[in-house]
Amino acid sequence: MINFRRSTAVLLGLLATTALTGPVPARAGEEPVTEPPRVELVLDVSGSMRAADIDGRSRISVAQQAFNEVVDALPEETQLGIRVLGATYRGKDKKVGCQDTQQIVPVGPVDRARAKDAVATLRPTGFTPVGLALRSAAQDLGSGSTTRRIVLITDGEDTCAPPDPCEVARELAAQGTSLVVDTLGLAPDEKVRRQLLCIASATGGTYTAAQSAEELTGRIKQLVERAADTHTRAPTVVGGTSACDSAPLLAPGVYADREAFSEHRYYRVPVRPGQELRASVSMALDRPVNRDYGVLLRATAADGRELVRGADAGSGRADVLSAGLRWSATSDDEDDTVAEQSAAPVVEPTTVCLVVSNSFAPRPGTAATPGMPVELTIDVVAAAPGPDGPDLGRGWVLLALLTVAGLLTGLIAGLLTRWWVATWREN
């Protein structure tokens, strides 16, 4: 997430202007963080976890050891929960086995002894309902204004879809639930890798393949610590529109939205004279797309006239595409409106339309909904003055100056050439 700063003067100016000229812009939340970081570890206990291929030990025993070490190292302020899948049903009825997910430690202050005892009794048993477990884990963590994390540890592909775990991850991200899912794969399987990468990408998380006990323990600790480091207010969810005149009015902040394939979404930002608009957009590739794609961010006037643009493009594999722009409000860019004379004239801001466009195209079989995740960062600051340079004049003065300079350059070049020729002949 991209941090931003805003001066008090800019804020007061925006408030005064919008009070006179229109609605107050949407604003990203700024209340201080009071909630503790919340994390839920989701462990696969399906039958395949019996395989003894990690340092000569079973996958479940390595996971249990890692859990114990992580619980011992947890920061006191962290609220931890543990959920398992495939841990209790030993039968062959897939309909029953695909409902097998339980929360064995509720999210709350860490009870180390209870957490260790709950994990120590686990034995690999049944099916792999990853999608259902993710949906349940999101409910376990509840709602809130700060980012929450799920750490999923599994060795296999979901055997119970629907719900497809990748679609569940997109569903959770589209709800603006401020939820990040990090995935850890315990088996070197390409199908599992693709599924876990899709889950992580859809929610802004990470995927890691753990091939040893040390790798698994270290990575889980790192992810739990990251939950505290990234415990900040999530971007404000906003909905762009298909036209500028109906677009949401935004103040400086960080915003999240979703954009369909090959769509254009509009947002509006008020910019006063003497101010500079700085904006950037990032789009995550959370599903397979065709090669050759790009993202475009444009700033336009209310009449559609383009002011400035920024773009990024890729071909092949990329996780995120980002583009940015800067634009300063000057008298030349504003509408030709003459304000009435008064003791304290009000200078109306220029309403700049930000347009986010993409050229993504889905591969066959790729879901088109929900749209691709978008993060839009907006800041309005005092415009930086341009560097001063020498004034060479205009019109006939400039032409005369250039003519004299050309004559002098030609004369000096001719004298040097004659001298060099004469010297060369003598030698």
Summary of the structure (lengths in Angstrom):
residues: 427
radius of gyration: 29.7
end to end distance: 71.2
largest distance: 106.9
contacts: 1356
relative contact order: 0.14
helix: 31%
strand: 29%
